[in-house]
Amino acid sequence: MDIISQLQEQVNTIAAITFNAFGTLQRDAPPVQLSPNYPQPPATATAIDEATPFPEQPKQLSAGLVKAAKQFDALVAALPLSEGGEEAQLTRIAQLQVENDLVGQELQKQLEAAEKELKQVQELFGQAADSCLNMKKPE
């Protein structure tokens, strides 16, 4: 897998961890009274995974997110550095555009040749079909 694909995969991983962390916190966080003017929120009896107590879950989720972010940073650091700065990049882009234009012209020539050949084949097929039809004797 190339480095760009790895970066995309890592971004997806970070997004999934973040989504799961927010969902878990929203689902499992105990209710909190926002103001003394509001009544005490009712205690909810939810099916919380007792294997990991609630105070530990944010720590685990945070650790997973930090680990994924560090892996992303390592992948970014592994990207090759551009050589020569912006001017060299612009020159390289111009060279690639010229090369792309030449390849495009060659492909256009091949397309025109293929279309010409297709017309010839269609004409020959039509002639062959006409010959076959003319060979049959009407009954």
DSSP file with accessible surface (Angstrom, degrees, kcal/mol):
  #  RESIDUE AA STRUCTURE BP1 BP2  ACC     N-H-->O    O-->H-N    N-H-->O    O-->H-N    TCO  KAPPA ALPHA  PHI   PSI    X-CA   Y-CA   Z-CA
    1    1 A M              0   0  160      0, 0.0     5,-0.0     0, 0.0     2,-0.0   0.000 360.0 360.0 360.0 131.9    0.0    0.0    0.0
    2    2 A D     >  -     0   0   90      1,-0.1     4,-2.1     4,-0.0     5,-0.2  -0.239 360.0-104.0 -74.9 169.4    1.4    3.4   -0.9
    3    3 A I  H  > S+     0   0   46      1,-0.2     4,-2.4     2,-0.2     5,-0.2   0.859 118.7  53.3 -66.0 -35.7    1.9    6.2    1.5
    4    4 A I  H  > S+     0   0   82      2,-0.2     4,-2.6     1,-0.2    -1,-0.2   0.928 109.5  48.6 -67.1 -41.8   -1.1    8.2    0.4
    5    5 A S  H  > S+     0   0   43      1,-0.2     4,-2.5     2,-0.2    -1,-0.2   0.895 110.8  51.5 -63.5 -38.6   -3.4    5.2    0.8
    6    6 A Q  H  X S+     0   0   70     -4,-2.1     4,-2.4     2,-0.2    -1,-0.2   0.899 109.4  50.1 -64.5 -40.5   -1.9    4.6    4.3
    7    7 A L  H  X S+     0   0   21     -4,-2.4     4,-2.4     2,-0.2    -2,-0.2   0.922 111.1  48.7 -63.6 -43.0   -2.6    8.3    5.2
    8    8 A Q  H  X S+     0   0  116     -4,-2.6     4,-2.3     1,-0.2    -2,-0.2   0.918 111.7  49.6 -62.6 -42.1   -6.2    8.0    3.9
    9    9 A E  H  X S+     0   0  105     -4,-2.5     4,-2.2     1,-0.2    -1,-0.2   0.901 110.5  50.3 -63.4 -39.2   -6.7    4.8    5.9
   10   10 A Q  H  X S+     0   0   21     -4,-2.4     4,-2.6     2,-0.2    -2,-0.2   0.890 108.3  52.0 -68.6 -37.4   -5.2    6.4    9.0
   11   11 A V  H  X S+     0   0   72     -4,-2.4     4,-2.6     2,-0.2    -1,-0.2   0.921 109.9  50.0 -62.8 -41.7   -7.6    9.4    8.7
   12   12 A N  H  X S+     0   0  100     -4,-2.3     4,-2.5     2,-0.2    -2,-0.2   0.902 110.3  50.6 -62.3 -39.3  -10.5    7.0    8.4
   13   13 A T  H  X S+     0   0   48     -4,-2.2     4,-2.7     2,-0.2     5,-0.2   0.928 110.2  48.8 -64.1 -45.0   -9.2    5.3   11.6
   14   14 A I  H  X S+     0   0   41     -4,-2.6     4,-2.6     1,-0.2    -2,-0.2   0.918 111.9  49.7 -61.5 -42.5   -9.0    8.6   13.5
   15   15 A A  H  X S+     0   0   58     -4,-2.6     4,-2.8     1,-0.2    -1,-0.2   0.915 111.6  48.5 -63.2 -41.8  -12.5    9.5   12.3
   16   16 A A  H  X S+     0   0   49     -4,-2.5     4,-2.8     2,-0.2     5,-0.2   0.919 112.4  48.0 -65.5 -43.2  -13.8    6.1   13.5
   17   17 A I  H  X S+     0   0   39     -4,-2.7     4,-2.7     2,-0.2    -2,-0.2   0.930 113.8  47.4 -63.0 -44.0  -12.1    6.3   16.9
   18   18 A T  H  X S+     0   0   37     -4,-2.6     4,-2.7    -5,-0.2     5,-0.3   0.935 112.6  48.9 -63.1 -45.4  -13.4    9.9   17.4
   19   19 A F  H  X S+     0   0  155     -4,-2.8     4,-2.4     1,-0.2    -2,-0.2   0.934 114.2  45.7 -59.9 -46.3  -17.0    8.9   16.3
   20   20 A N  H  X S+     0   0   91     -4,-2.8     4,-2.7     2,-0.2    -1,-0.2   0.879 111.3  53.0 -65.0 -38.3  -16.9    5.9   18.7
   21   21 A A  H  X S+     0   0   12     -4,-2.7     4,-2.7    -5,-0.2     5,-0.2   0.949 111.9  44.1 -63.8 -47.2  -15.5    8.0   21.5
   22   22 A F  H  X S+     0   0  135     -4,-2.7     4,-2.6     1,-0.2     5,-0.2   0.913 115.0  49.5 -64.0 -41.4  -18.2   10.6   21.2
   23   23 A G  H  X S+     0   0   33     -4,-2.4     4,-2.5    -5,-0.3    -2,-0.2   0.919 112.3  47.3 -63.6 -42.1  -20.9    7.9   20.9
   24   24 A T  H  X S+     0   0   27     -4,-2.7     4,-3.0     2,-0.2     5,-0.3   0.926 113.6  47.5 -66.1 -44.2  -19.6    6.0   23.9
   25   25 A L  H  X S+     0   0   61     -4,-2.7     4,-2.0    -5,-0.2    -2,-0.2   0.918 113.6  48.1 -63.7 -41.4  -19.3    9.2   26.1
   26   26 A Q  H  < S+     0   0  169     -4,-2.6    -2,-0.2    -5,-0.2    -1,-0.2   0.911 117.3  42.4 -65.1 -40.7  -22.8   10.3   25.0
   27   27 A R  H  < S+     0   0  140     -4,-2.5    -2,-0.2    -5,-0.2    -1,-0.2   0.913 125.4  30.2 -72.4 -42.1  -24.3    6.8   25.8
   28   28 A D  H  < S+     0   0    5     -4,-3.0    -2,-0.2    -5,-0.2    -3,-0.2   0.576  85.3 112.6-101.7 -12.1  -22.5    6.1   29.0
   29   29 A A  S  < S-     0   0   46     -4,-2.0     3,-0.1    -5,-0.3    -4,-0.0  -0.405  70.3-117.2 -66.0 137.1  -21.9    9.4   30.7
   30   30 A P        -     0   0   77      0, 0.0    -1,-0.1     0, 0.0    13,-0.1  -0.404  37.7 -94.3 -70.4 151.6  -24.0    9.9   33.9
   31   31 A P        -     0   0   56      0, 0.0     2,-0.4     0, 0.0     9,-0.0  -0.343  41.5-157.0 -65.4 148.0  -26.5   12.7   33.8
   32   32 A V        -     0   0  109     -3,-0.1     2,-0.5     8,-0.0    -3,-0.0  -0.984  19.0-119.6-130.6 139.3  -25.4   16.0   35.3
   33   33 A Q        -     0   0   72     -2,-0.4     7,-0.1     1,-0.2     0, 0.0  -0.651  21.0-161.6 -78.3 123.3  -27.4   18.8   36.7
   34   34 A L        +     0   0  155     -2,-0.5    -1,-0.2     1,-0.2     6,-0.1   0.822  69.7   0.6 -77.2 -31.5  -26.8   21.9   34.6
   35   35 A S    >   -     0   0   29      4,-0.1     3,-1.6     3,-0.1    -1,-0.2  -0.992  66.1-117.3-154.1 151.8  -28.0   24.5   37.1
   36   36 A P  T 3  S+     0   0  120      0, 0.0     4,-0.1     0, 0.0    -1,-0.1   0.716 112.8  67.8 -66.3 -15.6  -29.5   24.5   40.6
   37   37 A N  T 3  S+     0   0  146      2,-0.1    -3,-0.0    -3,-0.0     0, 0.0   0.649  93.1  70.1 -75.7 -17.1  -32.6   26.0   39.0
   38   38 A Y  S <  S-     0   0  147     -3,-1.6    -3,-0.1     1,-0.1    -5,-0.0  -0.756  93.8-103.3 -99.8 151.5  -33.3   22.7   37.2
   39   39 A P        -     0   0  111      0, 0.0    -4,-0.1     0, 0.0    -1,-0.1  -0.279  47.3 -86.6 -69.3 158.2  -34.4   19.5   38.9
   40   40 A Q        -     0   0  134     -7,-0.1     3,-0.1     1,-0.1    -8,-0.0  -0.437  50.6-113.5 -62.5 130.5  -31.9   16.7   39.5
   41   41 A P        -     0   0   36      0, 0.0     2,-0.1     0, 0.0    -8,-0.1  -0.380  35.3-103.7 -67.2 146.7  -31.8   14.5   36.4
   42   42 A P        -     0   0  106      0, 0.0     2,-0.3     0, 0.0     0, 0.0  -0.413  34.3-109.7 -70.3 146.4  -33.1   11.0   36.9
   43   43 A A        -     0   0   98     -2,-0.1     2,-0.4   -13,-0.1    -3,-0.0  -0.607  34.0-144.2 -74.3 133.7  -30.6    8.2   37.2
   44   44 A T        -     0   0   88     -2,-0.3     2,-1.0    -3,-0.0    -1,-0.0  -0.830   5.5-143.8-104.0 139.7  -30.7    6.0   34.1
   45   45 A A        +     0   0  110     -2,-0.4     2,-0.3     2,-0.0    -2,-0.0  -0.818  35.3 168.1-100.4  91.9  -30.1    2.3   34.3
   46   46 A T        -     0   0   65     -2,-1.0     2,-1.7   -18,-0.1   -18,-0.0  -0.738  46.4-107.2-104.7 158.6  -28.2    1.6   31.1
   47   47 A A        +     0   0  105     -2,-0.3     2,-0.3     2,-0.0    -2,-0.0  -0.620  48.6 179.1 -84.4  84.9  -26.4   -1.6   30.1
   48   48 A I        -     0   0   44     -2,-1.7     2,-0.7     1,-0.1     6,-0.0  -0.718  39.6-105.8 -89.2 139.7  -22.9   -0.3   30.6
   49   49 A D    >   -     0   0   94     -2,-0.3     3,-1.0     1,-0.2    -1,-0.1  -0.509  31.4-162.8 -64.6 110.6  -20.1   -2.7   29.9
   50   50 A E  T 3  S+     0   0  155     -2,-0.7    -1,-0.2     1,-0.2    -2,-0.0   0.585  77.4  80.2 -76.1  -9.7  -19.0   -3.4   33.4
   51   51 A A  T 3  S+     0   0   82      1,-0.2    -1,-0.2     2,-0.0    -2,-0.1   0.860 102.5  35.6 -65.1 -32.3  -15.6   -4.8   32.2
   52   52 A T  S <  S-     0   0   27     -3,-1.0    -1,-0.2     3,-0.0     5,-0.1  -0.958  90.4-133.6-123.7 112.3  -14.4   -1.2   31.9
   53   53 A P    >>  -     0   0   72      0, 0.0     3,-1.5     0, 0.0     4,-1.1  -0.308  26.9-110.3 -62.9 150.7  -15.6    1.2   34.5
   54   54 A F  T >4 S+     0   0   54      1,-0.3     3,-0.8     2,-0.2   -26,-0.1   0.865 114.5  57.3 -53.8 -44.8  -16.9    4.5   33.0
   55   55 A P  T 3> S+     0   0   87      0, 0.0     4,-0.6     0, 0.0    -1,-0.3   0.807 108.4  49.6 -59.8 -23.7  -14.0    6.7   34.4
   56   56 A E  H <> S+     0   0   81     -3,-1.5     4,-2.2     1,-0.1    -2,-0.2   0.762  95.4  72.1 -84.2 -25.5  -11.5    4.5   32.5
   57   57 A Q  H <X S+     0   0   15     -4,-1.1     4,-3.0    -3,-0.8     5,-0.3   0.930  95.3  49.4 -60.6 -47.3  -13.3    4.5   29.2
   58   58 A P  H  > S+     0   0   37      0, 0.0     4,-2.8     0, 0.0    -1,-0.2   0.899 110.9  51.9 -59.4 -35.8  -12.4    8.2   28.3
   59   59 A K  H  X S+     0   0  131     -4,-0.6     4,-2.4     2,-0.2    -2,-0.2   0.928 112.2  45.1 -64.8 -43.6   -8.8    7.4   29.1
   60   60 A Q  H  X S+     0   0  108     -4,-2.2     4,-2.3     2,-0.2    -1,-0.2   0.919 114.7  47.9 -66.3 -42.6   -8.8    4.4   26.9
   61   61 A L  H  X S+     0   0   41     -4,-3.0     4,-2.3     2,-0.2    -2,-0.2   0.914 112.6  49.2 -64.7 -41.4  -10.5    6.2   24.1
   62   62 A S  H  X S+     0   0   68     -4,-2.8     4,-2.8    -5,-0.3     5,-0.2   0.908 109.9  51.5 -63.7 -41.5   -8.1    9.1   24.4
   63   63 A A  H  X S+     0   0   59     -4,-2.4     4,-2.5     1,-0.2    -1,-0.2   0.914 109.9  49.4 -63.0 -40.7   -5.1    6.8   24.3
   64   64 A G  H  X S+     0   0   27     -4,-2.3     4,-2.3     2,-0.2    -1,-0.2   0.910 112.2  48.1 -64.2 -40.1   -6.4    5.2   21.2
   65   65 A L  H  X S+     0   0   57     -4,-2.3     4,-2.4     2,-0.2    -2,-0.2   0.922 112.1  48.5 -67.0 -42.6   -7.0    8.5   19.5
   66   66 A V  H  X S+     0   0   78     -4,-2.8     4,-2.5     2,-0.2    -2,-0.2   0.920 111.2  51.1 -64.1 -41.4   -3.5    9.8   20.5
   67   67 A K  H  X S+     0   0  133     -4,-2.5     4,-2.2    -5,-0.2    -2,-0.2   0.936 111.2  47.5 -62.0 -44.3   -1.9    6.6   19.2
   68   68 A A  H  X S+     0   0    3     -4,-2.3     4,-2.2     1,-0.2    -1,-0.2   0.899 111.6  51.0 -64.8 -39.2   -3.7    6.9   15.8
   69   69 A A  H  X S+     0   0   38     -4,-2.4     4,-2.6     2,-0.2    -1,-0.2   0.898 109.3  50.5 -65.6 -38.4   -2.7   10.6   15.6
   70   70 A K  H  X S+     0   0  142     -4,-2.5     4,-2.4     2,-0.2    -2,-0.2   0.898 109.3  51.0 -66.8 -38.2    0.9    9.7   16.3
   71   71 A Q  H  X S+     0   0   87     -4,-2.2     4,-2.2     2,-0.2    -2,-0.2   0.910 110.0  50.5 -64.0 -38.9    0.8    7.0   13.5
   72   72 A F  H  X S+     0   0   56     -4,-2.2     4,-2.5     2,-0.2    -2,-0.2   0.932 109.7  50.1 -62.6 -45.4   -0.6    9.6   11.2
   73   73 A D  H  X S+     0   0  101     -4,-2.6     4,-2.5     1,-0.2    -2,-0.2   0.888 109.2  52.1 -60.5 -38.9    2.2   12.0   12.1
   74   74 A A  H  X S+     0   0   62     -4,-2.4     4,-1.3     2,-0.2    -1,-0.2   0.902 109.7  48.9 -65.1 -39.2    4.7    9.3   11.4
   75   75 A L  H  X S+     0   0   30     -4,-2.2     4,-0.5     2,-0.2    -2,-0.2   0.905 110.6  50.3 -66.2 -40.5    3.2    8.7    8.0
   76   76 A V  H >< S+     0   0   64     -4,-2.5     3,-1.3     1,-0.2    -2,-0.2   0.920 109.0  52.0 -63.4 -40.6    3.3   12.4    7.2
   77   77 A A  H 3< S+     0   0   84     -4,-2.5    -1,-0.2     1,-0.3    -2,-0.2   0.802 104.2  58.5 -65.4 -26.4    7.0   12.5    8.3
   78   78 A A  H 3< S+     0   0   66     -4,-1.3    -1,-0.3    -5,-0.2    -2,-0.2   0.587  80.2 111.0 -80.6  -8.9    7.6    9.5    5.9
   79   79 A L  S << S-     0   0   55     -3,-1.3     2,-0.1    -4,-0.5    -3,-0.0  -0.384  81.3-104.0 -63.7 141.7    6.4   11.5    2.9
   80   80 A P        -     0   0  110      0, 0.0     2,-0.2     0, 0.0    -1,-0.1  -0.415  35.1-118.6 -68.2 140.7    9.2   12.4    0.5
   81   81 A L        -     0   0  156     -2,-0.1     2,-0.3     1,-0.1    -4,-0.0  -0.537  28.2-109.7 -77.4 144.0   10.3   16.0    0.7
   82   82 A S        -     0   0   72     -2,-0.2     2,-0.5     1,-0.0     3,-0.3  -0.566  32.8-135.5 -74.4 138.7   10.0   18.1   -2.4
   83   83 A E  S    S+     0   0  174     -2,-0.3    -1,-0.0     1,-0.2     0, 0.0  -0.804  76.7  10.7 -99.8 132.8   13.3   18.9   -4.0
   84   84 A G  S  > S-     0   0   67     -2,-0.5     4,-0.8     4,-0.1     3,-0.3   0.444 102.6-107.1  89.7  -3.7   14.1   22.4   -5.2
   85   85 A G  H  >  -     0   0   34     -3,-0.3     4,-1.8     1,-0.2     5,-0.1  -0.216  61.9 -36.1  82.3-166.6   11.2   24.2   -3.7
   86   86 A E  H  > S+     0   0  143      1,-0.2     4,-2.6     2,-0.2     5,-0.2   0.870 132.6  56.3 -66.7 -38.6    8.1   25.7   -5.4
   87   87 A E  H  > S+     0   0  138     -3,-0.3     4,-2.2     1,-0.2    -1,-0.2   0.925 108.3  47.8 -62.4 -41.7    9.9   26.8   -8.6
   88   88 A A  H  X S+     0   0   39     -4,-0.8     4,-2.5     1,-0.2    -1,-0.2   0.886 111.0  51.9 -66.4 -37.1   11.2   23.3   -9.3
   89   89 A Q  H  X S+     0   0   87     -4,-1.8     4,-2.6     2,-0.2    -2,-0.2   0.921 109.2  49.2 -65.3 -42.1    7.7   21.9   -8.6
   90   90 A L  H  X S+     0   0   86     -4,-2.6     4,-2.3     2,-0.2    -2,-0.2   0.896 111.4  50.0 -64.4 -38.5    6.2   24.3  -11.1
   91   91 A T  H  X S+     0   0   67     -4,-2.2     4,-2.3     2,-0.2    -2,-0.2   0.927 111.4  48.3 -64.3 -43.7    8.8   23.4  -13.7
   92   92 A R  H  X S+     0   0  130     -4,-2.5     4,-2.5     2,-0.2    -2,-0.2   0.899 110.1  52.0 -63.9 -40.5    8.1   19.7  -13.2
   93   93 A I  H  X S+     0   0   84     -4,-2.6     4,-2.4     2,-0.2    -1,-0.2   0.921 109.3  50.0 -62.0 -42.6    4.3   20.3  -13.5
   94   94 A A  H  X S+     0   0   47     -4,-2.3     4,-2.2     2,-0.2    -2,-0.2   0.916 110.8  49.7 -62.6 -41.9    4.9   22.1  -16.8
   95   95 A Q  H  X S+     0   0  106     -4,-2.3     4,-2.5     1,-0.2    -2,-0.2   0.918 111.2  49.1 -62.0 -43.4    7.0   19.2  -18.0
   96   96 A L  H  X S+     0   0   72     -4,-2.5     4,-2.7     1,-0.2    -2,-0.2   0.871 109.1  52.7 -66.0 -35.2    4.3   16.8  -17.0
   97   97 A Q  H  X S+     0   0  119     -4,-2.4     4,-2.5     2,-0.2    -1,-0.2   0.911 109.9  48.1 -66.5 -41.2    1.6   18.8  -18.8
   98   98 A V  H  X S+     0   0   88     -4,-2.2     4,-2.3     2,-0.2    -2,-0.2   0.938 113.4  48.0 -62.7 -45.5    3.6   18.8  -22.0
   99   99 A E  H  X S+     0   0  110     -4,-2.5     4,-2.5     1,-0.2    -2,-0.2   0.915 111.1  51.3 -60.7 -41.7    4.1   15.1  -21.7
  100  100 A N  H  X S+     0   0  111     -4,-2.7     4,-2.6     1,-0.2    -1,-0.2   0.900 108.7  51.2 -63.2 -40.9    0.4   14.7  -21.0
  101  101 A D  H  X S+     0   0   98     -4,-2.5     4,-2.4     2,-0.2    -1,-0.2   0.914 110.2  49.3 -62.9 -42.5   -0.5   16.7  -24.1
  102  102 A L  H  X S+     0   0  104     -4,-2.3     4,-2.3     2,-0.2    -2,-0.2   0.925 112.7  46.7 -63.2 -43.7    1.8   14.6  -26.3
  103  103 A V  H  X S+     0   0   72     -4,-2.5     4,-2.7     1,-0.2    -2,-0.2   0.911 111.2  53.1 -65.5 -38.5    0.3   11.4  -24.9
  104  104 A G  H  X S+     0   0   34     -4,-2.6     4,-2.3     2,-0.2    -2,-0.2   0.903 108.5  49.2 -62.6 -41.0   -3.2   12.8  -25.4
  105  105 A Q  H  X S+     0   0  115     -4,-2.4     4,-2.3     2,-0.2    -1,-0.2   0.913 111.2  50.0 -64.8 -41.1   -2.4   13.6  -29.1
  106  106 A E  H  X S+     0   0   95     -4,-2.3     4,-2.4     1,-0.2    -2,-0.2   0.919 111.0  48.9 -63.8 -42.9   -1.0   10.1  -29.6
  107  107 A L  H  X S+     0   0  101     -4,-2.7     4,-2.5     2,-0.2    -1,-0.2   0.891 109.0  53.2 -63.8 -38.4   -4.2    8.6  -28.1
  108  108 A Q  H  X S+     0   0   95     -4,-2.3     4,-2.5     2,-0.2    -2,-0.2   0.916 108.9  49.4 -63.1 -41.4   -6.3   10.8  -30.3
  109  109 A K  H  X S+     0   0  128     -4,-2.3     4,-2.4     2,-0.2    -2,-0.2   0.922 111.7  48.7 -62.6 -42.9   -4.5    9.6  -33.4
  110  110 A Q  H  X S+     0   0  106     -4,-2.4     4,-2.5     1,-0.2    -2,-0.2   0.893 110.7  51.3 -64.8 -38.0   -5.0    6.0  -32.2
  111  111 A L  H  X S+     0   0   83     -4,-2.5     4,-2.6     2,-0.2    -2,-0.2   0.924 110.3  48.3 -63.9 -44.8   -8.7    6.7  -31.6
  112  112 A E  H  X S+     0   0  103     -4,-2.5     4,-2.3     1,-0.2    -2,-0.2   0.908 112.3  49.1 -63.0 -40.8   -9.1    8.1  -35.1
  113  113 A A  H  X S+     0   0   58     -4,-2.4     4,-2.5     2,-0.2    -2,-0.2   0.908 111.6  49.4 -64.7 -40.2   -7.3    5.1  -36.7
  114  114 A A  H  X S+     0   0   53     -4,-2.5     4,-2.5     2,-0.2    -2,-0.2   0.903 110.7  49.8 -66.4 -39.9   -9.5    2.8  -34.7
  115  115 A E  H  X S+     0   0   99     -4,-2.6     4,-2.3     2,-0.2    -2,-0.2   0.908 111.0  49.7 -65.3 -39.4  -12.7    4.6  -35.8
  116  116 A K  H  X S+     0   0  139     -4,-2.3     4,-2.1     2,-0.2    -2,-0.2   0.932 112.1  48.0 -63.2 -43.8  -11.5    4.4  -39.4
  117  117 A E  H  X S+     0   0  124     -4,-2.5     4,-2.6     1,-0.2    -2,-0.2   0.897 109.1  53.9 -64.8 -38.6  -10.8    0.7  -39.1
  118  118 A L  H  X S+     0   0   96     -4,-2.5     4,-2.7     1,-0.2    -1,-0.2   0.922 107.4  50.5 -62.0 -43.1  -14.2    0.2  -37.5
  119  119 A K  H  X S+     0   0  135     -4,-2.3     4,-2.5     2,-0.2    -1,-0.2   0.912 110.5  50.1 -61.1 -41.4  -15.9    1.9  -40.4
  120  120 A Q  H  X S+     0   0  100     -4,-2.1     4,-2.7     2,-0.2    -2,-0.2   0.930 111.5  47.7 -63.4 -43.4  -14.0   -0.4  -42.8
  121  121 A V  H  X S+     0   0   80     -4,-2.6     4,-2.8     1,-0.2    -2,-0.2   0.911 111.3  50.8 -64.1 -41.4  -15.0   -3.4  -40.9
  122  122 A Q  H  X S+     0   0  117     -4,-2.7     4,-2.5     2,-0.2    -1,-0.2   0.912 111.1  48.5 -64.0 -39.5  -18.7   -2.3  -40.8
  123  123 A E  H  X S+     0   0  124     -4,-2.5     4,-2.5     2,-0.2    -2,-0.2   0.932 112.8  47.6 -65.2 -44.1  -18.6   -1.7  -44.6
  124  124 A L  H  X S+     0   0  107     -4,-2.7     4,-2.7     1,-0.2    -2,-0.2   0.900 111.6  50.7 -64.1 -39.5  -17.1   -5.1  -45.2
  125  125 A F  H  X S+     0   0  154     -4,-2.8     4,-2.7     2,-0.2    -1,-0.2   0.917 110.3  49.8 -63.3 -43.0  -19.6   -6.7  -42.9
  126  126 A G  H  X S+     0   0   28     -4,-2.5     4,-2.6     2,-0.2    -2,-0.2   0.919 111.5  48.6 -61.5 -42.0  -22.4   -5.0  -44.8
  127  127 A Q  H  X S+     0   0  113     -4,-2.5     4,-2.5     2,-0.2    -2,-0.2   0.920 112.1  48.7 -64.5 -42.5  -21.0   -6.2  -48.1
  128  128 A A  H  X S+     0   0   52     -4,-2.7     4,-2.3     2,-0.2    -2,-0.2   0.913 112.0  49.0 -64.4 -40.9  -20.7   -9.7  -46.8
  129  129 A A  H  X S+     0   0   38     -4,-2.7     4,-2.3     2,-0.2    -2,-0.2   0.923 111.3  49.4 -65.3 -42.1  -24.3   -9.6  -45.4
  130  130 A D  H  X S+     0   0   94     -4,-2.6     4,-2.2     1,-0.2    -2,-0.2   0.911 110.4  51.2 -62.7 -41.0  -25.6   -8.3  -48.8
  131  131 A S  H  X S+     0   0   68     -4,-2.5     4,-1.3     1,-0.2    -2,-0.2   0.910 110.0  49.2 -63.3 -41.3  -23.7  -11.1  -50.6
  132  132 A C  H  X S+     0   0   80     -4,-2.3     4,-0.8     1,-0.2    -1,-0.2   0.899 111.7  48.6 -64.7 -40.3  -25.2  -13.7  -48.4
  133  133 A L  H  < S+     0   0  117     -4,-2.3     3,-0.4     1,-0.2    -1,-0.2   0.868 110.5  51.3 -68.0 -35.6  -28.7  -12.3  -48.9
  134  134 A N  H  < S+     0   0  132     -4,-2.2    -1,-0.2     1,-0.2    -2,-0.2   0.734 102.1  62.0 -74.4 -20.6  -28.2  -12.2  -52.7
  135  135 A M  H  < S+     0   0  150     -4,-1.3     2,-0.2    -3,-0.2    -1,-0.2   0.776  85.6  89.3 -77.3 -25.0  -27.1  -15.8  -52.7
  136  136 A K  S  < S-     0   0  162     -4,-0.8     3,-0.0    -3,-0.4    -3,-0.0  -0.511  77.8-131.6 -74.4 139.8  -30.4  -17.1  -51.4
  137  137 A K        -     0   0  179     -2,-0.2     2,-0.1     1,-0.0    -2,-0.1  -0.750  24.3-115.7 -89.7 133.3  -33.0  -17.9  -54.0
  138  138 A P              0   0  129      0, 0.0    -1,-0.0     0, 0.0     0, 0.0  -0.430 360.0 360.0 -67.6 141.2  -36.4  -16.5  -53.4
  139  139 A E              0   0  237     -2,-0.1    -3,-0.0    -3,-0.0     0, 0.0  -0.626 360.0 360.0-101.5 360.0  -39.0  -19.2  -52.8
